[in-house]
Amino acid sequence: MLPDINGHFGIFGGKFVSETLMPALTELEEVYSKAKEDPAFREELDYYLNKYVGRPTPLYFAERLTRQLKGAKIYLKREDLCHTGAHKINNTVGQIILTKRMGKQRVIAETGAGQHGVATATVSAMFGLECEIYMGTEDMARQALNVFRMKLLGAKVTPVDTGSKTLKDAISEAMRDWTTNVRTTHYVLGSVLGAHPYPMMIRDFQSVIGKEARGQIMEAEGRLPDYLVACVGGGSNAIGLFHPFINDNKIKMVGVEAGGHGIKSGKHAARFATGSTGIFQGTKTYVLQNKDGQIKVTHSVSAGLDYSAVGPEHSYYKEADRIDYTYITDKEALNAFSLLSEIEGIVPALESAHAVAYIMKLAPSLPKNKVIIMNLSGRGDKDVQYVAELLK
């Protein structure tokens, strides 16, 4: 079972942080290990996922999209219907229950698209915790609605105006805060990134997506799917869907990265297309870097996919040839954003629109008796104004 006791997924993962943070990571690992074996923790987590988040989310047969593409049957796992509008809250509920167990009263988080920031601010409000969210100023401009939502929920939103002013810079600032305030503060990391135990713990919290989908597709089709598809920024929604199926070797899995303006332009966030192994923000994984190990500036129309590294478990499955990774350009994602809205009455998040765009290529190439499940990781309300400006 991955990871090993030191948090390694093969050669990837691990714990590459300053000595100051080691006690906090050790404490988190110990608290999570005990919680996993504690029925009371499971009962409390399930209660909030059901009564507050709105789980289980539906597995929806996209009949009109299937007819339009004239190929495989397409099912959408509707994480966009979670409270706050994305899968992120599955993880924040789990981590904030752990924060209570550690006796800490303040949480911090980073956010790119704003969905993780909103989810953290929401659950902090419910549990009465002080909350501060770090966000790049480039992303704040793109996701103004979510910035207002976080403030409305009582969180302090701290702008990060360094580097590329996006997610990686927000993570760096959040880690600096955590280093200073580690005794009183828990860092609610939002994806399967960073040092052990975060990639394992967040995968476990998000695996509720795949566990539900497995039962739902058996009920709908009487069999398991042929393909699983999800967008990949850090990779939490994708690994959440994929992990409960990982030992079903006949099921093909595809992670979709941000191709930005195209690979040749150099303005993208497709780590598996041109990246290489490196150590970044606490973990060993695929990173977009130059030959000297300097981190490259990334680009994507989607703030949630605009990140220089990817979760270490994804790197492991890439090397093991268990999961295939591809990319979709900004233009293709915008076309998919419009198509799903027009065909199914569902406005996807720009992140999820990358997976929709890949489905538009995959489904017509498959026979009609094949079945695809795509994780619709979030809703696109936050992106509507931004897309309207882009399409002028």
Disulfide bonds with the S-S distance in Angstrom:
none
